[in-house]
Amino acid sequence: MLKQPKAQKIVQYIVLSVIMLSITAILIPMDVSAYWDNLGGRPALVLTDEDENGDGATFLDEEGNPRSFIGDYTPVFNSIVNNPNYGDERNFVTALAIDQDIHGAWNSNTITAEDGKVYLVRIYVHNNNPNGEDATATDTKVAFSIPTVSGNQIEVGGWINSDNANAAQIYDDILFQAPDGRSFYLEYVYGSAMLYNNGFASSSGIGFPDDSIVTNASSGGALIGYEDFDGKIPGCFEYTQIVTIKVKVVYDHEFELDVKVRPAGTHDEFSESIDAKIGDRVEYQIQFTNNAANDIQENVIIRDVLPENMVYIANTTYLYNSNYKDGKQITPDGDLFDGGINIGSYEPNASGWVRFTTEVTDKSLEEGDNVLVNWAQGMVKATIHQDHAKTMVQKPKITHTIITGLLCVLLVLCLLAIIYLLLKLRHTPR
């Protein structure tokens, strides 16, 4: 087994440290209640003869028989039940309030949801195959599933996906529970996704380029990797990955924010996501609703955070509510994207809408499918809620563009040839 560098301890203990478990305790598998995989039961591996870092270890299977990886280069994720630095890897989704000591105990199955508190949710990713780069997992993605509905308990799921692992998809979750049975929901903290490892994301970690780890969970989430966000993770301890996000607990007694989108210049219904092309204009709607039973909410602030490849069209921001049924243009223009705009006061069950238009541009689009996520924030006093809408943009690949261009040129040449022949026939003596 490859030797684990000291930097691994720095990542695991200083950045996202966990409790060290004694050998006696870890030989008894933890009570894992939520994990799942597409195989219906991936192998459970027990480390034996290891030092405190797991170096020089051999494996036993569930029946206590030796498990050898000699000549076997298939990636195996999170199957060790007695990892000396972690414990049972199958229970790989954990949570901790951000005001708690990260050197303390992380919650692995349930956590009490306190109103307004922000929690760190993490996923531990370990390719158990000891053959290093020869056992590299490819197209490895991580995703968090955060329900958008309210309830007195909410399950945050974590997914690890890899196209060449023995289990292509594995799952675990952490359950947030209200202490008094009240209803609440979880709000993802925009831009909070972080990756930690001993490679390019060492030291203080690195932020993900976007929020697809949450917003694109149904399609696999976001790529991770040891040397880049390329999906490649070699086998053994030194290549361990840790992914974290932040979520905020919001109890249902304040207000709601809902962001939707539609093609600009149409009367289509606003929706959670639309398809668009480069150069298309799209219209966003941010809806604020006062959910309080009796309280008037004053000085409501709305702010928007546009993705990089979406450009605001000047002088298109309008406010709609009971006072401005036909809309009121918001000035100074652009404040919506800076410190935000004040949309006034709202009685219980009252709503207000902010609408504006943008254009899809190609500043940094990748070839193929792109997801442009627009985030909006609503603030009443010190409470902030947020929501997002997605615009799906496909950028043609260079080969497709070249072929299309050549076909267009060929079509023009054919048309010119036809015109030439017609003219020639017209002037040919009968």
Secondary structure, DSSP 8 states (H G I E B T S, - for coil): -----HHHHIIIIIIT------HHHHTS-----S-EETTSS---BEEES--TT-TT-EEE-TTS-EE--TT-----BS-BS-BTTTB-TTS-EEEEETTS-TTS--BSSEEE--TT-EEEEEEEE-B--TTGGGG-B-S-EEEEE---S-BSEEEEEEEEE-TTSSSSEEEEEEEEE-TTS--EEEEE-TT--EEE-SSTT-TT-EE-SSSHHHHTGGGT-EE--SSSSSS-B-SSGGG-EEEEEEEEEEESSSEEEEEEEEETTS----BSEEEE-TT-EEEEEEEEEE--SS--B-S-EEEEE--TTEEE-TT--EEESSS-TT-EE-SSTTGGGTT-EE---B-TT-EEEEEEEEEE--SS--SEEEEEEEEEEEEETTEEEEEEEEEEEEE--HHHHHHHHHHHHHHHHHHHHHHHHHHHHHTS--
